[in-house]
Amino acid sequence: MNTARLIRLLACLPLLAAFLLVACKPSTGAAPAAAAAKPPTSSRVAVIISTLNNPWFVVLAETARDRAKELGYEATIFDSQNDPAKESQHFDNVISSGYGAVLFNCTDAKGSIANVRRAKAAGLPVFCMDREIEANDAAVSQILSDNYSGCVALGQYFVEQVGEEGTYVELLGLVADTNTWNRSKGFHSVVDRYPGLKMVAQQSAEFDRTKALEVLESILQANPNINAVFCGNDAMAMGAYQALLAAGKASKVKVFGFDGADDVVRSVAEGKITATVMQFPKTMAKTAAENADRYLKGARDFPQRVPVAVELVNRDTVHKFGDYGRKP
């Protein structure tokens, strides 16, 4: 390199250094404002429901969806078909698709916890409806019927109607659902105080109408002279009634349910089902949607569990109920 070219190069170095200093200097304009800005709130809400193969859960799902829409959100229902694997796939979908909140009815009180925790880790708040998960650090809030107290009242009415002596069958719901055991425990807290009332069979029919029919048909073969059937939900109560009807025993055996489904409320009025318990799915669904809306707008003051009172429905009170709740 000749001397003249070297001199020209050295003369340019101060200008190059000044340019690099300006280019690398942190901006004091738009960048800090952008960093401080909050990410946009998603306008999509997912409703993940345990099963749509039961009108009661259809009401729960559609009420949650419709209330979310009224509040200004796009809302989509996902049916888990009582399958934990499908439920997990739904969570994969909503986490990766940019949903803002989940209104959730679980398939498994313990198994579903992992799905809710995955959503929480991804910044996706979950609000449980009707079915509980057995964790206090996963969902934002859980809106749950007072199942135990409802079945205490039902157990008291059971004793009034059946008497202090007799034989009965209990049809349990899903064994992985806390509602199943809370209802059973509430019922037995009353009925077990009467030694003359004998439970001759206790079997799961998984909250399913067809399965309840099949299970009770089988039980009746070994126990044809029962006095009553206590069912953990109304779908099973209708299945049990159909089995008794087919066996010519519907007028002799008293059937008790739990849910407040429309067909069972009508059957109580007609004297086919002895009693049920109304647990207000519309109230739970609307509360979950409204809590999600509050959360997405900044609220964080949510109790972990929100109990929803239930009411006994029998021949004396049935006129007060309809359309999955109290009549206006």
N, C-alpha and C positions, 0 to 999 in steps of 0.2 A: 504494500500500500504506500503511495507516495505521500509526501508531507502535506500537500494542499488538501487531499481528500481527508486525511486524518484530522486536520484543523477544522474542516467543515463538520465532521462527525461529532467532534467534541463540542462544537458550538451548539449542536442540536440537543445535547443531553439534558440541559436544564429545562428546555421546553417539554421534552418527553416526560421528565419527572413530574412536572407540574400537571400535565394531562392525567397521568396515572393517579396522582393524589386526589384530584377532583373526582375522577371516575370511581374510586374506591371509597370515598367518604360517605358515611351513612346519610341517607336523605332525611330531612326534617319535615318533609311535606306529607304526601298521601300514605306512605308506607305504614307509619305508626297508627294512623286512623284505621287502616285496613286490618292491622293486627289486632286492634282492640274491638273490632266489630264482632258481634255474636253471629254464629252460623244460622242460616235461615231455619225456622221451625217447619218440620214436615207437615204437609196437609193431608197425610194418609194415615188411616187407622185400620189395623187388622183385628178381626174378630175370630179368634181361634177357638172352636167349640168341640167338645168331646165327641158328640155324635148328633147328626140331624135325623137319625132313625127313631125319633121320639118327638111328638108334637110339643112337649114342654120345652125341650132344648131348642126347637125351631123358634118358639116365641122368645126365648132368652137371646138367641143369636140375632134375630131380626129386629128386636127392640133395641139392642145395643147398636146395631148398624144404623138403624133409622135415627136414633138420638144423636149419634155422631154426625150424620149427614145434616141434621137440623142445626148442629153447632158449627157447620161450615167445612166439614172434612169429607174427603173421599173415604169410603169404608167398604171393606171386602170381607166376606165370611169364608173361613177355611174349615172344612169338616175333617176331623181327625178319625172319624169312624171307630172310636174307642180303641184305636191302635196307637200305642206310644211311638212306634217308628214313623207313622204318618205325621204325628204331632211334631216330632223332631224335624222332619222335612219342612213342615210349615214354618217353623222357627228359622231354619236355614234361609228360607225364601224371604221372609219379612225382614230379617236382619240385613240381607244383601240387597234388598230392593228399596231401601230408604224410607221405610214406614216410620211414623213418629211415635206410635204407641200401640200396645197390644191389649185388647180386652179378652181375657183368657178364662176358659173353662177346661180344667185339666183332665187328662185320662188317668193319672196315677199320682196320688198324694206325695209319694216319695220320688218316683221316677221322673216326674215332670220338673223337679227342682233344678236339675242341670240345664234344662232349656231356658228357664226363667233367668238363671244366673248368666247364661251366655248372652241373653238379650241385655241384661243389665250391664255387662262388661262392654257391650257395643253401644251403650248410651241409649238403649231402647227401654222405656218404662213399661212395666207390665202391671195390669190391674185384674186381679182374679175375681171371678163371678161364680157364686154358688158352690163350686167345689174348691176345697182348700188344698194348698200345698203345705207340707210340714216343714216350713222354714220361715224365719222371721227377718231374714236379711236378703231376700231375693226380690219379691214383688214390692211395688210401692205401697199397695194396699190390697186387702182382700175383703170383698163384700159377701157376707155369708149369712144364710138363714140360721136361726137358733134351733138347730135340729134336735138337740137333746131335750130342751124344754117342750118343744112341739110334741115329742113322743112321750114325755111324761104325761101331758094332757091326754094324748091318745090312749096311753095305757090305762089311765083312770076311767076313761069312757069305755074301754075294752072290758074292764072288770064290771062296770055297770051293766053292760049289754050281755056279756057272756055268763056272768055270775062268778062266784068264787070257786067253782069246781067245773072241770071240763078238760078237754084236750084240744091242742091247737098246733098249727104249723107256722113256722116263720120262714119267709122267703127273703133272703138277704140280697142286697145289691152287689156291686163290684167290691171284691174283698180288698182291693187296693185304694178304695175311696174312703176318706175319713167320714163322709156323710153316712155311709153304710153303718159304721160302728157307733157313731154318735146317736143315730136313730135307735139302733138296737139297744144300746146301753140305757137310753132314756126310757124306752118301753119296759125293759126288764127291771129297771129301778122300782117300778110300780108292781108289775105282774108277779115278779118272783117273791113278793111278800105273801102270796096266797099259795100255800102248798098244794091246794086242791086243783090248781091250774097246771096241767102237765103239758110241756112242749114235747111232742112225739117226733118232730123232725125239724131241723134247721139246715137250710140248703141255699146256696147262691143261685139266683136266676139272672144275675148280672144286669138288673134294672130293665130287662127286656120282656116284652109282652109274650112273644112266642115261646121263649125259653121258660117263662113262668108257667104257661099252659102245660108244657111238656113235663116240667119238674113236678108240678102238683099232680098230674095224671099218674106219674110213677109213684109218688108218695101215697096217693089214695088207694093204690093196690094193696099196700101193707097196712094202711090206717084208714079204713073206709068210713069210720064213724066219728070223725073229728067235728068239733063245734065251731072252730073259727080259723081264719088265716090272717096273720099279720104280715103285710107286704111293705118292704122298704121304699117303694115308690108306687105311683098310680099306674104306670104301664104294667107292672107285675100284678097289681090288683085286678086289672081288667083281664089279664091272662088267667089268673086264678079263678075269676068268676066264670070265664068261658069253660075251664076244665070242670068246674062244679056243675055248670049247666049241662054239659055233655054227659056227666055222670048222674044226672037227675037229683043233685044235692043242693042246687043253688038256693032253694028256699029254706034249707035247714042249716046251712053253714054261713056264719057272718064273716064278711071280708072287710079288712081295714087297709087303707092305703096312706100315701103321703105324697103331696105335691100341689094338689089343687088344679089338676088338669081338667079341662072342660068336660070331657066325656065322663069322668068320674064324678064331677060335681053334679052333672045331670043324673048319673046313676044313683047318687045319694038321694036326690030329690025323688027318684022313682022307686026307692027302697031296694035297689039291687046291691049296692055297696053300703055298708053300715056307716062308715065315716072315713074322712081323709083329713089332711092338714094343708091349708093354703100357705104356700111359702113365697108368693109374690115375685115371680121371675122378672116382671116388667120393672119393678122397683129396683131390683139388683142391677139389671142391665142399664137402666138410665143413670143410676148412681155411678156405675163404673165409667160410662161415657163422659159424664159431667166431671168426674175426678180427673180423667185423662185430659180433658180440655183445660181444666185449672192448672194441671201440671205443665202442660205445653205453653201456658201463658205465664209460668214462673212460680206458681205456688209449690211449696214443699211440706206443708203442715198436714200430713196425712197419717191417721192412725193405722197401725198395721192390720187390724181387723175391725170391720164395721158390721155389727150384728143387725140383722133384719128380723123383726118379730114375725111370728107365724100365728095362725088362728085355726082352731078346730072347726071343721065343717061336718055337721050332722043334720038329721032331719029337722031339728029345731032352728038351725042357723043357716041352712043352705040357701034360703031365699036372699041372703045378703051378698052372695058371691056369684061371679061369672066372669068370663073373659080373662081368666088367670089373675083375678084380684077381687077386690070388693066392688060391688056395683055402685055407680055414682049415687 
